[in-house]
Amino acid sequence: MFKGRREALLNSLLENNKDRIYEIINNMYPIDIAIILEEFDNETLLKFYRLTDDELMSQIVEQANEDLQIRIIKLLDFQAIVHLFSYMSNDDIADILGNLPIKMRKDLLNLMKVGDFKQLQELLGYEEDSAGGIMTTEYIALSGQLTMLEVLKKIKEIGPRTEVIETIFVLNKRKQLIGTADLRDILSAADGEKLFNIMDDNIISVQPEVDQEEVSLLVSKYDLKAIPVVNRKNSLLGIITVDDIIDVIVEEQTEDMLRLGGVSKEERVDSSLLTSVKKRLPWLFINLGTAFLAAFTVGLFEDVIVQVVALAAAMPIVAGMGGNAGTQTLSVVVRSIALGEVELKKNWKLVFKEIALGIINGGATGIITGIILYMKYGNPYLGFIIFAAMIGNLLIAGFFGFLIPLLLKRIGIDPALASAIFLTTATDVFGFFLFLGLAKMFLPYLL
């Protein structure tokens, strides 16, 4: 069946008969067309490409075997390749790149960094803060079948153009990553030893879509000098070096600090007035809403405050201490989440430690506050109320400061971005309610 169609297709291509070509391939699957094209020479392949539409050609390239994919890609210029890729999914593009010769793959990926060729980066879907977005193609990848003499010759040849030379990435015949070799081991091995005999096959790698923060955790956990980026077929696309990881850690830390303050990482000191307003005002509106909630709570006890004016002076102490204690817990938990050290499902029992810490710290600060208020106003009941309220509010601060970021992380919200707002609301509302509620209970003793 294929022989008759192959001859008919070949004759139609020689005649530049586009209508006849589509009559022949109209009811054929892309994989079947690819099988026929395997037998064509490069000139005929290029003619087929020019006489058919890119969407069909992209489907054929997706289904083609590795050799045909390489032949077609080599025949096209960069813009044509990008146009073909525009019809493919990101995974398929990454897989095709993985099948290309290393030099060709590097050349294509390097073009991603050139301002005029950002289309490929967009098509691949590599976000700025993903493994694919921060990887480099300046590495040495060699066949595991090479001897040490051949390896050293390759290193001398490629080394001056690479960012990392102390780690050699080892590939099998299918160009899949199978291990890494240290330059020290290569230099100390016998000249005739094969590279795969001295490699370490325990590979830690990531796919290009992985978030840069997760990559930094892996590099930190396993003390890696570089981490490879691979596609679904385990073909090496690039590497991420430790200096890039340091930049990621600094960037993520800065971002978390800014978000804890309700500020966007995109804003700078010299940002325009309009930009700063757009970045800050929404969070201020949210804070305003929570402030009204706290004010409503205080309003429930207006009659008590009117009768005991000293309560108005003591309220900010309770709210302020609760907020500070909650921020301490929040900072520790958000940092632990960023480092991958804590999860809600595994570590929820640690909340009891924060509750105990709140009781201890609340008791210690509550005693001092109670004594000072007693000395100022001469009423021991006021001292007892502030003591009890301080314990209660710091307990609440520890409880919510621990659970809020973990719950937000669980439902897919950045803990650094939203935790502080919910925590402030909890400590203010519960702190005021507890303090003024106790004052109302002991009102006869405060008058």
C-alpha positions in Angstrom: 0.0 0.0 0.0 2.8 2.4 1.0 4.8 1.7 -2.2 2.0 2.8 -4.5 1.4 6.0 -2.5 5.1 6.7 -2.2 5.5 6.6 -6.0 2.4 8.7 -6.6 3.5 11.2 -3.9 7.0 11.4 -5.4 5.7 12.0 -8.9 3.3 14.8 -7.6 6.2 16.5 -5.9 8.3 16.4 -9.0 5.4 18.0 -10.9 4.8 20.5 -8.0 1.1 19.4 -8.1 -0.1 20.5 -4.7 -3.7 19.4 -5.2 -2.6 15.9 -6.2 -0.4 15.7 -3.1 -3.3 16.5 -0.8 -5.5 13.9 -2.6 -2.9 11.3 -1.8 -2.3 12.1 1.8 -5.8 13.3 2.7 -6.9 10.1 4.4 -3.5 9.1 5.7 -2.3 9.3 9.3 0.7 11.5 10.0 2.7 8.5 11.1 2.1 6.8 7.8 3.1 9.9 5.9 6.3 10.1 8.0 7.1 6.5 7.1 6.9 7.3 3.4 9.0 10.5 3.8 11.8 8.5 5.5 12.7 7.2 2.0 12.9 10.6 0.3 16.1 12.6 -0.1 16.6 16.0 1.5 15.7 17.9 -1.6 12.4 16.1 -1.9 11.7 16.5 1.8 12.2 20.3 1.5 9.8 20.4 -1.5 7.2 18.4 0.5 7.5 20.9 3.3 7.0 23.9 0.9 4.0 22.4 -0.7 2.1 21.4 2.5 0.8 23.5 5.4 2.8 23.8 8.6 0.1 22.3 10.8 0.2 19.0 8.9 4.0 19.2 8.8 4.1 19.7 12.6 2.0 16.5 13.1 4.3 14.6 10.8 7.4 15.8 12.7 5.8 14.8 16.0 5.2 11.3 14.8 8.4 10.8 12.8 11.3 8.8 14.1 14.4 10.5 15.4 16.4 10.4 12.2 13.6 12.0 10.1 13.0 14.7 12.8 16.7 15.6 12.7 16.8 15.7 8.9 13.7 18.0 8.7 14.9 20.3 11.4 18.3 20.7 9.7 16.7 21.7 6.5 14.7 24.6 8.0 15.8 28.0 9.2 15.1 29.1 12.7 11.9 31.0 11.9 10.5 28.0 10.1 11.3 25.8 13.1 9.6 28.2 15.4 6.5 28.3 13.2 6.3 24.5 13.2 6.7 24.4 17.0 3.8 26.8 17.3 1.5 24.0 16.4 3.0 21.5 19.0 2.6 21.1 22.7 5.4 22.1 25.0 6.2 18.5 25.9 6.5 17.5 22.2 8.8 20.4 21.5 11.0 19.4 24.5 11.0 15.8 23.3 12.1 16.8 19.7 14.8 19.1 21.1 16.0 16.1 23.1 16.4 14.0 20.0 18.5 16.6 18.2 22.3 16.4 18.2 23.8 18.2 21.2 25.4 21.0 19.3 22.2 21.7 17.3 20.1 21.5 20.4 22.4 24.0 22.2 22.3 26.4 19.3 18.5 26.4 19.3 18.3 26.8 23.0 20.9 29.5 23.0 18.8 31.5 20.6 16.2 31.6 23.3 18.4 34.2 25.1 18.6 36.4 22.0 16.0 39.3 22.1 14.8 38.7 18.5 14.1 35.0 19.1 11.9 35.0 22.2 9.2 33.1 20.4 10.9 29.8 21.0 11.1 30.5 24.7 7.4 31.3 24.8 6.5 28.2 22.8 8.5 26.0 25.1 6.6 27.5 28.0 9.7 28.1 30.1 8.7 30.7 32.7 11.4 33.0 34.0 11.3 31.3 37.4 11.3 27.7 36.1 14.2 25.3 35.6 13.9 25.8 31.8 14.0 29.5 32.2 17.3 29.6 34.2 19.2 26.7 32.7 22.3 27.1 30.6 23.5 25.0 27.6 27.2 25.6 28.4 28.0 22.0 29.6 29.9 19.0 28.5 27.9 15.8 27.7 29.8 12.8 26.3 29.1 9.2 25.4 29.7 6.7 28.1 31.5 4.5 25.5 34.4 6.9 25.2 37.8 6.1 26.8 39.5 8.4 29.2 41.9 9.6 26.5 39.0 10.4 24.2 37.2 12.1 27.1 40.1 14.3 27.9 40.5 15.2 24.2 36.8 16.3 24.1 37.1 18.3 27.3 40.1 20.2 25.9 38.1 20.9 22.8 34.7 21.8 24.4 35.9 23.0 27.8 36.8 26.6 26.9 33.2 27.3 25.7 31.4 25.8 28.7 30.4 27.2 32.1 30.9 23.9 34.0 34.0 21.7 33.4 34.4 19.8 36.7 31.2 17.7 36.1 30.8 15.7 32.9 27.4 14.5 31.9 27.3 10.9 30.5 24.9 9.9 27.8 24.0 6.5 26.3 23.6 5.6 22.6 20.1 7.1 22.6 21.5 10.4 24.0 19.7 9.9 27.3 21.4 11.1 30.5 22.7 8.0 32.4 25.1 9.5 34.9 27.7 12.1 35.8 31.5 11.9 36.1 33.8 14.1 38.2 36.8 15.6 36.4 39.0 14.4 39.3 38.0 10.8 38.7 38.6 11.2 35.0 42.1 12.5 35.5 42.9 9.6 37.9 41.5 6.8 35.8 43.4 4.6 33.4 43.7 5.8 29.8 41.7 2.9 28.4 38.9 3.0 31.0 35.4 3.6 29.6 33.6 6.7 30.9 30.5 4.7 32.0 32.7 2.6 34.3 33.6 5.6 36.5 30.4 7.6 36.3 27.9 8.0 39.2 24.5 6.7 38.0 22.6 8.2 40.9 21.3 11.2 39.1 19.3 14.1 40.6 17.6 15.9 37.7 14.5 18.1 37.1 12.2 18.8 34.2 12.1 22.3 32.6 8.7 23.2 34.1 9.8 22.7 37.7 9.8 25.9 39.8 13.2 27.4 40.5 12.6 27.4 44.2 12.1 23.6 44.1 15.3 23.3 42.1 17.2 25.4 44.7 16.0 23.1 47.5 17.3 20.0 45.6 20.7 21.6 45.0 20.9 22.6 48.7 19.8 19.2 49.9 22.2 17.1 47.9 25.1 19.6 47.7 25.1 19.7 43.9 27.5 21.8 41.8 25.1 21.6 38.9 21.7 20.0 38.3 20.7 18.6 34.9 17.4 19.6 33.2 15.9 16.7 31.2 12.7 16.1 29.2 10.3 13.2 29.5 12.6 10.9 27.6 15.5 11.8 29.9 17.3 13.7 27.2 19.6 16.4 28.5 18.3 19.9 27.7 20.6 22.0 29.9 22.0 22.4 33.4 21.5 24.8 36.3 24.7 25.8 38.0 25.2 26.7 41.6 25.8 30.4 40.9 22.4 30.5 39.3 21.0 28.8 42.4 22.5 31.4 44.7 20.7 34.1 42.6 17.5 32.1 42.9 17.8 31.9 46.7 18.4 35.6 47.0 15.5 36.4 44.7 13.1 34.1 46.5 14.1 35.4 49.9 13.6 39.0 48.8 10.3 38.1 47.2 9.1 36.4 50.5 10.2 39.4 52.6 8.4 41.8 50.3 5.2 39.7 50.2 5.2 39.5 54.0 4.9 43.3 53.9 2.2 43.2 51.2 4.5 44.5 48.5 5.1 43.1 45.0 8.6 42.0 44.0 8.2 44.0 40.7 8.1 47.3 42.6 11.4 49.2 43.1 12.2 52.4 44.9 12.4 54.2 41.6 9.1 52.7 40.3 6.6 55.2 38.9 4.0 56.6 41.3 1.2 54.9 39.4 3.0 51.5 39.6 3.5 51.8 43.3 -0.2 52.7 43.8 -1.4 49.7 41.8 0.9 47.3 43.7 0.2 48.6 47.2 -3.4 49.9 47.3 -5.2 46.6 46.8 -3.5 45.2 49.9 -4.3 48.3 51.9 -8.0 47.9 51.0 -7.9 44.4 52.3 -6.1 45.6 55.5 -8.8 48.3 55.9 -11.5 45.6 55.8 -9.7 43.6 58.6 -9.2 46.9 60.6 -13.0 47.5 60.5 -13.6 44.0 61.8 -11.3 44.7 64.7 -13.0 48.1 65.3 -16.4 46.3 65.3 -15.2 44.0 68.0 -14.1 46.9 70.1 -17.4 48.6 69.5 -19.2 45.7 71.1 -17.6 46.8 74.4 -18.0 50.6 74.2 -20.0 50.8 77.4 -17.2 49.0 79.3 -14.5 51.2 77.9 -16.5 54.3 78.8 -16.7 53.2 82.4 -13.0 52.1 82.7 -10.8 54.5 80.6 -7.7 52.5 81.6 -8.8 49.8 79.2 -8.3 52.1 76.2 -4.7 52.5 77.3 -4.1 48.8 77.8 -5.8 47.5 74.6 -2.9 48.4 72.2 -0.5 46.4 74.4 -2.5 43.2 74.0 -3.0 43.7 70.3 0.6 44.7 69.7 2.1 41.8 71.6 -0.2 39.3 69.9 0.8 40.7 66.5 4.5 40.6 67.3 4.4 37.0 68.7 2.3 35.9 65.7 4.8 37.4 63.2 7.6 35.5 64.9 5.9 32.2 64.4 4.8 33.2 60.9 8.3 34.1 59.9 9.7 30.7 61.1 7.0 28.7 59.5 7.1 30.6 56.1 10.9 30.0 56.0 10.5 26.3 56.8 7.9 26.0 54.1 10.2 27.6 51.6 13.0 25.2 52.6 10.6 22.2 52.3 11.0 21.4 56.0 7.4 21.4 57.1 4.0 20.3 55.7 0.6 20.4 57.2 -0.1 16.7 56.9 3.2 15.6 58.4 3.9 18.3 61.0 0.5 19.5 62.2 1.3 18.3 65.7 4.0 21.0 66.0 1.1 23.4 66.6 1.0 22.2 70.2 4.6 23.4 70.6 3.6 26.9 69.4 0.6 26.9 71.8 2.9 26.0 74.7 5.3 28.7 73.6 2.5 31.2 73.5 1.4 30.3 77.0 5.0 30.6 78.4 5.7 33.9 76.6 2.3 35.3 77.3 2.7 34.4 81.0 6.2 36.0 81.2 5.2 39.3 79.4 1.7 39.3 81.1 3.2 39.3 84.6 5.4 42.3 83.8 2.5 44.1 82.1 0.1 43.3 85.0 2.5 44.6 87.6 3.1 47.9 85.7 -0.7 48.5 85.2 -1.3 47.7 88.9 1.4 50.2 90.0 -0.1 52.8 87.6 -3.8 52.4 88.4 -3.7 50.6 91.8 -6.2 47.9 90.7 -5.0 44.3 91.0 -8.0 43.1 88.9 -6.8 45.1 86.0 -3.4 43.5 86.3 -4.9 40.1 86.4 -7.1 40.8 83.3 -4.1 42.0 81.2 -2.1 38.9 82.4 -4.8 36.5 81.3 -5.5 38.3 78.1 -1.8 38.3 77.2 -1.6 34.6 77.7 -4.7 34.0 75.6 -3.7 36.3 72.8 -0.1 34.9 72.5 -1.6 31.4 72.5 -3.9 32.5 69.6 -0.9 34.1 67.9 1.1 30.9 68.0 -1.9 28.7 66.9 -2.8 30.9 63.9 0.8 31.8 63.1 1.6 28.2 62.6 -1.6 26.9 60.9 -2.5 29.9 58.5 0.6 29.6 56.2 0.4 25.8 56.1 -3.4 25.9 55.2 -2.7 28.6 52.5 0.0 26.4 51.1 -2.3 23.4 51.1 -4.9 25.2 49.0 -2.4 26.7 46.6 -2.0 30.2 47.9 1.4 31.7 48.5 1.8 31.8 52.3 4.2 34.7 52.2 1.7 36.8 50.3 -1.5 36.4 52.4 -0.6 35.0 55.8 0.1 38.3 57.5 -3.3 39.7 56.8 -5.2 36.8 58.2 -2.8 36.6 61.2 -3.3 40.3 62.1 -7.0 39.9 61.9 -7.0 36.9 64.2 -4.7 38.4 66.8 -6.6 41.8 66.8 -10.1 40.4 66.9 -9.5 37.6 69.4 -7.2 39.7 71.4 -9.6 42.6 71.8 -12.5 40.3 72.4 -10.7 38.3 75.1 -9.3 41.4 76.9 -12.6 43.4 76.8 -14.7 40.3 77.5 -12.7 39.6 80.7 -13.0 43.3 81.6 -16.8 43.1 81.3 -16.8 40.1 83.5 -14.8 41.9 86.2 -16.4 45.3 85.6 -17.7 45.6 89.2 -14.1 45.2 90.5 -12.7 47.7 88.1 -14.9 50.6 89.0 
